[in-house]
Amino acid sequence: MIQRLLSISAVLTLIAVLAAAGGSLVIPPMSQLAPGDGLDAADARMAQLENRIHRARAIRDIKRLQYSYAHYAELGLWLDLGDLFATDGIAHYAQGDFRGPESLRKFYLQELGRGQLGLAEGRIYPHIMIQPVVTVADDGKTAKGRWHVIAMLGSYGSSASWAGVVYENRYVFENGVWKISELSYNSQYSGRYSPLALTVSKWDLPYHFTTQSAGNPVSATTDLPASANGSRSPASLEGLQQRWVELARSAQQLRDETDVLNLQHSYGYYSDQKMWGAVASLFANDGTMELGLRGVYAGKDKIRRALSALNGEELETEEVNDRLQLATVVSIAPDGGTAKARGVELSVSGVRGRGATWEEGIFENEYVKQAGMWKIHSVHYYPRVITDYELGWAKDAKPAPGPSTVLPPDRPSTEVYGTYPKMYYPRLHYANPVTHRAVQYPAGIAATAERGNSTRNSSSLSALPSPPKNVKEFTTRLTELQQQIDLSIAYDAAENLVNAYGYYADDSRDDYLQTLFSNPPDRSPTNKRPENALVIHQSVQPVIRVAPDARSATIRARFLNVGGSPSGLAGGMYEGRAINRDGVWKLEKLTLNRTWSSPFSQWMPEFERRR
């Protein structure tokens, strides 16, 4: 880890020196470096890739950072929330501006926590981060990100409300980790759940991103090497081999994270449709499933039968069973063979004429790589709140169902707890991404040693890739690494594009929407959002599969619409394809299939097209 940070530091230092000198040093592109160029050429190419993977890693680390913000807020972990900020970081909230971790910890604890760490029983505070568009500066030291937030607020027996927010944030690479340097909270809507009383805010937020930067979040223009620098020792084969091993590890981690994200999000889509055979196929043969307090089911066949027994064999004609997988944080184990993920599941389920239910909860899942393919090893889902769609969480709080008598579980639940209005703290499997320490729970609630340790940043990796043996082999192997890094960057570029589409649609910016496409539609843009209109186009839960040559990718993302007339919710699916044109990703097509819509606080779904 120390070697990796030192190499990154050297690259960033060289970039600064070259910028100050007017960028006069000309470096041959990677594709032009030949085996005959020797160790110095391999050194130069290696440094290019180290810089590129640092910025590719930055996008994932920033998502991890901001999703952690959401997980900490939901549980009232106010001290860790403040620790996510830079030394001079600032947050702009409705209550005022707060600068520095200490000031923010005090604000969160006193104003949001009402003087206590954690949440009082009867209180609900999900603060779900979705729809990131993240871009990293060429120097790899700063970045920007835009996010939507879905917040469920209130107290049992007294209040329930929604809030919709846009964050426009800045980030800084400080002391070897990414931190929030500036957070800007911008309300879009807020108001009482039932009877509905939403207030629409006026927003006219500048976009930190362009079509170019969204589709090219890790530009190749400054992939400058650290050779030809008098401050560095001449390249040696042994030194290059050590750097190659670290680079290969990092590239594989990015690929593994992508695969686990696609796996978990696919689990949600199959569950939507009650495709239980497909759900079970995602598990390892010895996989387990623990849904709330229903007990533990073991083995693929038992999991398949349990899903049918607990939820029904198939989706009915006028049934909604949407199970959104959100704010997913993935940690790859040191050996690269196992992984864990934490996220939020927000679901709405019901049948027209019979009512519906809101449910929000947390999953802490485990995965295993078998024959090069990731499988789910265990699903452990903790329901946080279960409430009637029309009544809302101020008036209704259902307990988590217990074990089935039709198909009893193989083992009892591993944990026993109460759901809303009771408070429970599912332990985070990973450490605070800034402090690298276990999160600080309320008194009497301890994190286990295992779950308090971060796996991704461990330096004790046991699976060591074999480095190139000579300069000629370096040429081939570095080309392969570049391809692997580009595949991971493609995932984030494609997610940026479909999410940017949603933000432009929020503002009725047809001119910007057209620029996202490789062949924009031939129509005149309108660019006019109706006054006080509430039509929020949220895209979440992407499954993005990039072609092996990193030139194209297929996209599936869930559509969650808030607003309309009358105000309500709508669900659907984006299906699309993105292509790489001269290093910049563009949408080739993006089709929205709306599936259902219903007013707020009244379950009267209209079905537009069955999936």
N, C-alpha and C positions, 0 to 999 in steps of 0.2 A: 504493500500500500504506500509506504514511504517512497519507494522508488517511483511509483506511478505519479505521485504528486510532484516529485522533483522533476520528472520529465515534462509534466504539464507546465510547471512553473518555468522551465527553461524555454519551452515553446512560446508561452505568453510573453516572456521577457524579450525574446527575439522579435516577436511581432511589434512590440512597442518600439524597439530600437529601429526596426525598418520603417515604421510609420514616421518616426521623428526624422529619419534621413530622407524622407520623401519616397520611400519604397523603391529605391533605385536598384536594389539587388534583384536580378531576374533569375528565377528558379525554373528549370524545365518541368513541365507537367509530369505527373506520375507515369502516364502512358508513354512518355518519351525516354524514360530511364531504361537503359539496356544493361545486361549483365556485365559488359565490359567496363562500365563506369566505376566498378569497384566498391569498396566499403563506404566511401564517402557518399556515393549515390544511394546506397541502401540506407545509410544514416539519414540522408535528406528525405527519402521517401517515408521512412519510419516516422520521422518527426511530423510530416504532413498528416499521416494517419493518426498519430497521437493527438494532434490538435483537433482533427475531425471527430474522433471518438469522444474527446473531452466535451465538445459541444453537443454531440448526440446524447451522451450520458446526461448532460445538463438538462435537456428537455424532460427526461424520465425523472431525474432527481427533483425538478421543480414540481412536477405533477405529484410526486410522493410527498413533497413538502406541503403543498396546498391541500391535498386530500387528508393529510394528517391534521391540518387545521380544522377540517370538517369533523373528523373523528374525535378530536379533543373537545371541540365545542359541544358535540352531542352529549358527551358524558360529563361536561363541566370540569374538565381537566385544565383549569385556568392557568396554572403555573407553566405547564408544558406549552400551552398556547402562546404565552408571552415569549417563551424561549425560541420560538420560530423566527423572531425578528433579528435583523442586523443590529450591531452596536448602536448605530444612529438611525435605526429604522423608525418609520412613522406610520401610523394608521389614522385615516380620516374617517371617523364615524359621525353619526348624527349627533352624538353627545359631545363631540369636539375632536381635537387632534391630540394624539398621545405618542410620545417619542421615547424609544428605547425599551428594551425588554422589561426592566424593572417597573417603569411607568405603566406598561401594558399589563403586566401581571397584576399590579394593584388595581387597575381599572377593571379587568375581567373578574377578579375575585370580589371586589366590593360592589360593582354595579351590576354585573351579570350573575355572579354567584351569590349575591346577597350576603356576602361575608363568609361563605363556606366553600370549601373545595368539594366538587361534585354537585349533583342536583338533589334538591329536596324531593321527597316522595310526592307524587301527584303532579310533578312538573314534567313538561316535554319540551325538548329543544333540538330536534334534528336540524342540522344546518348543512344540507347535502350539496356538495360541490359537483357541478357537471359542466360539460361543453367547453373544454379548454382550447384556446388558441395560444400557443407558446412559441415565441421566437427568441433566438439567442444572438447577441451582438457578435460581430466578427472577432472581437478580441477575446471572447469566451469569458469575460468577467462580469457582464451584466446581461439581463434578460427581461422580457416583459410577458405578461399573460393576461388574458381576459377569461372570465368565468361567469356562468349563471349559477345562482343559488336557489334551491327550493328549501324554505324554512317552514317547519311545523311548530307553532308556538302555542303555549297555553298551560292551564292547570285544570286538573280534573275537578268537575263540579262548579267551575267558575268561568273559564274562557277557553276559546279555541280560535286560532287564526292562521292564515297563510301569509307568507311574505315572499316576494320575488325580488332578487337583487342581482345587479351586475357588478362584479369586481374588475377593476382595471389596475393591475398590480405591476410593480417593478421588483426585480430580484438582483442580488449581488452575490458573487463568489467571494466569501470572506473566511479567512483562516481555513481554507480547504473544503468548505461546505457551502451549499447554496442556502441563502436566507432571504426573508422578505425585507426589502428595503423601503418599499412604500405600498401601502394598501389603501385603495379608494373604494368606499362603500357607496353604491348608487342604487337607490330604491327604484323599482319599476312598478310594484303594486304591493298593497298590504290591506288587511281588513279581516273582519269577523267571518268565521266559517259559516255559522247558521244563526239567524237568517243572513244570507249573503249581504255583505256591505264592504265591497272592495273599493279602495281608493287607488286611482291610477296616477302615478307620478309622471312628471314631464322629464324626459331624458333626451339629451342630444350629445352623446358621448363620442369623442373622437376615437377612431380605431388606431390602436398602436401598430397594427399590422396592415400590410398591403397584400394584394393578391400574390405579388412576387415573393414577399417574405413568408407568407403563410404556406405557399407551395414549395418554398426553398428555405426551411428554417435553419438549415446548417449549410450555408453557402460554401462553395469551393473556392471562392476568390482569394481567401486568405489562408489556404492550407499551406503555410510557409514552413520550410524545414528549419531545423536548428543546427545544421551543419554550416560550414563557412563562417562560423562564429568564433572569434578569437578567445572567448571566455570558456569554450568547451575543449575537452581533450580530444585528440584524434580518435576516430571511430575504431573500435576493435570488434572482432567477430564475437567474442564472449559477451561484451556489453550489448551488442545488437541482439544476440540470442535471448538475453534476460529481458530486454525491452519487448521483444516479439512475444514472449510467453505472457507477459502482463497484458499486452495489447490483445492477444488471442483470447485470454480469459474475459476481458471486458467486452469484446465483441460477442462472445458466446452468451454472456449474461444478458445482453440486450436482446439477442434472439430468443433466449429462453423466456424472458419476461413477456415478449410479444406473444409467444406460443401459449403461455399460461393465461394471459389476458383473453386471447381468442377462445381458449377452452372454457373459461369461466363464463364469458358472455354468451357462448353457444349454449351452455347449460341453461341459461335464462330463456333463450329463444325456444328451445325444445320444450321447456317446462310450460311456457305460454300456451303451446298447442297440445299439451298433454301427450306428447310423443315420448311415452315412457320408455319404449325400447331404445330410442335414440339417446335419451338421458342416461339410461343404464350403460350404454355402450361407451360413454365417456369415462366410466370408472375402471380402475384396475380390478383384476379378478378378486382380490382380497379387500376391495374398497368397503367403506362404511358410510352410512348416512344417519345423521342425528338431527331431526327437525324439531326444534323446541323441546318439549317434554314428552315426546312420543316414544322415546327410547332409541336404541341403536339397532339398525338393520345392517347385517354383514353379508357381503358377497353380491355380485352383479345380479344374479337371479332373484335373490330376496329383495334387493332394492327395487327391481322392476315390479315385482308383485306388490310391494308395499306402496309404491307410488300410485298404482291403480286402486288399491284398497282405500288409501287415505284421501284420494282426490277425484276418483271417478276414472273410468276407463278411457273416455274420450271427451273432447270439447263439444258441448251442445250447440245447437244452431244459433241461439241468441245469448251466448255466454261470453263473458270477458274474463280472462285469466292472466293478465299481464303482470309479469314479475321482473321488474327492472333491476339490473345489476349495476350498481353505481359506486363511484369513488374507490375503485379497486386498487389496492396497494399490494404489489407482489415482491416477495423476498426469495431469491434463489439461494439455496444452501451452499456452503463452501465446496462440497464435492460435486456440485452441478447436477446431482441426481434426484434431489428432492426440492420442494418449494412450499411456501405458504402464501396465503393471500387473505387480506381483510377487506371487506367492502360492506356496502349497504344494499339491502333488498327492499325496494318500495313496490308494493303490489296493490292492485285493485282487482277484485274478483267478484263476480255475481252474474245472475241471469235476469234478463228483462222480465219484469213482472213479479220477481221474487226478492228483490233487494240485492245489496252488495256490501262488501267489506273493504275497508282500508287496512293495510298492514304494513308496518315498517319494522325492520330488524337488522341485525348485524350478522355477517358470516365470517367465520375464521376457519378456512379450509386448508387442506394439505394435498400435495400433488407428488407424483413420482414419474420419473422418465424411464420408459421401458422400450428397448429397441429403438432408441432415438425419438420416441413419441411421448408427449406428456399425457398423463392420465390423472383423473381425480382419485386420490387415495382416501380422503375423508371429507365429507360435507358436515359442518357443524354450524347450524343456523340458530340464532338466538332472537326470537320475536321480542320486540321492544313495546309496540303498541298494536292492539287489534281493536278496531272500532267500526260501528255501523256507518256506512257511507252517508246516510242522510242525517244522522244524529251528530256525528263528529265526536272528537275526543274530549270535549267538555262534558258531554252527557252520557257517553257510553265507553266502557272499557271492558273488553272480554278477556277472560283468562286463556292462557295457552292450552290447547287440547292435550289430554294425557294419552297413555298407550291405547292402541287399538285392541278391541276384543275380537275383531274379525281376523286380523293377522297380527298376533302379538310380536313385539320386537325380540331380537335375539338377546339383547342385554338392556338393563335399565339405563336411564339417562345418566350421563357422567356428571352432570351438575343439576341441582334443584334450585329454582329461583322463582320469583314472582315477576309478572309482566306489569306494564303500566296499569294502575297508578303506582305500583311498587317500582323501586329503582334497583337495577342490577348493572354490574360493570363487566361485560365480557372482556377478558384480558387481551391486550394487544400483543401480538406475537413479535413485534419489532420495537426497537428502541427509538427514542426521539431522534429524528433525522439530523438535528442540529447539534444537540449535546451528546448524542450516542449513549445516553443513560436511559435506564428503565423509566417509564412514565411515572408520575407522582399521583397516586390514587388517594382518595380520602382515607382518613385514619381507619385502620382495621382491615383495609383491603390491600393485599400485597400482590405484586407481580411475581411469578415464579422466575427462577434463575434462567430457565430455558427461554421463556417468552420475553424476558428483559434484554436478551442479547440480540444484537443485529447480526444477521447472517451475511448480508450482502457485502459488508465492508471488512469481513474477516480476511486476514492475510494468511491463514493456515489452510489454503486450498490444497486438497489432496490429489485432485485430478489435474496433473500437469501436462499441457500439450507439448508435443515434441517440437523443438525449434528447428528451423532450417540449418543445414549442415555446412553450407557454403554460399557464396554470393549468388551464384546462378540459381540456387534453390530459393534464396530470398526473393528474387524477382517474381517467381511463380507464386510463392506463398503470400507475399504482400498483396499481390493482385487478388488472391482469394479472400484475404482479410478485408480489403477495400469493398469487395462485393458484399461480404457479410454485413459490414457496417452500413452500406447503402440500403440493404434490405430493411434494417431497423429504422433508419431515417425515413424511409418511404412510408412506414406505418404512421409515424407522427405527422408527416406531411399530408397524408390522406385524411387523417383525423382533423388536422387543422382546416382543411378545405371544406369538409362537410359541416364542421362547426361554424366556420366563417359564413357559410351559406345561411345558417340559421340567424346569425347576428344581422346580416344584411337584410334578411327577410323581415326581422323585427322592425327595422327602420324603413321598410319599403324602398330600399336602395337598389332598384332594378339595374342601374348602371354598373354598380359594383358586382351584383350577382352575375352579370354577363361576363365580366372579366375573369371569373373563376373557371370558365369553360374553355376548352381548347378550340371549339367551334361554337361561339356564342349564338344563341337564337336571334333571328333577324326580326326584332321588334323594337318599337320605341319605348324607352324606359319611362315609368311614371314618377318614381321618386317622391311620393307624397304619402306620408303616414297620417291618417285621419286624426284630428285633434282629440286627445284623451282616449284614443283607441287602445285596447289591450289585446294584442295578438302576438303572443310570444312563441317563437318557433324553436323548440329545444330538441337537440339531437344528442342522444346518449347511447351507451353500451355498444360501441363499434366492434364489429368483427371485420378485420381488414386482412386480406390474404394477398401478399405481394408475389408476383411472378418471380421465378428464380433469377431472371436477368435484371430484376429491379427496374423494369421499364413500364410495368402496368400493375394495377391492383384492383381487386374487387372490394366493394364496400357494402356492408349492411349496417345500418344504424337505426335505432328506434326513434320515432317521432313522438314527442309529447308536447301538445299544443295547450297553452293556457290562454283563455280569453274567448274572443268571438262574440257572437250575438245570437241568443243571450249568452252571458258569460258562463263559461264552463270549461270542460276538459275534452281533449280528443287524443286518440292514440292512432299510431300508424307505423309505417316502415319505409325508410329510405333504402333503395337498392341502387347501386351505382358502380361506376368504373372510373378510375383515375389513370392518367398516363404521364410519363416523364418526357417532357419536351425540352431538350437542351439543358438538362439539369434542374428544371423547374416543373413541379407537379401541377397538373391541371385536371379538372373534372372533365371526363369525356361525356358522361351522362349521369343523371341523378333523377330517379323516378320516385315520387312519393305515392304510396298506397295508403290512404286513410282507411282505418278499419272500424272505428267507433267514435262516437261523441256523446256527451251527456252534460246537462247543466250541473253547476256546482250544487251540492247539498240536495240533489234530487236525482235518484237513480232511474233515468229514463233513456237508456242508450239507444242510439240510432246506429245501425250497422251499414257501412257503405260498401265493404268488400271483404269477403272472408279470405284469410291468408292461406 
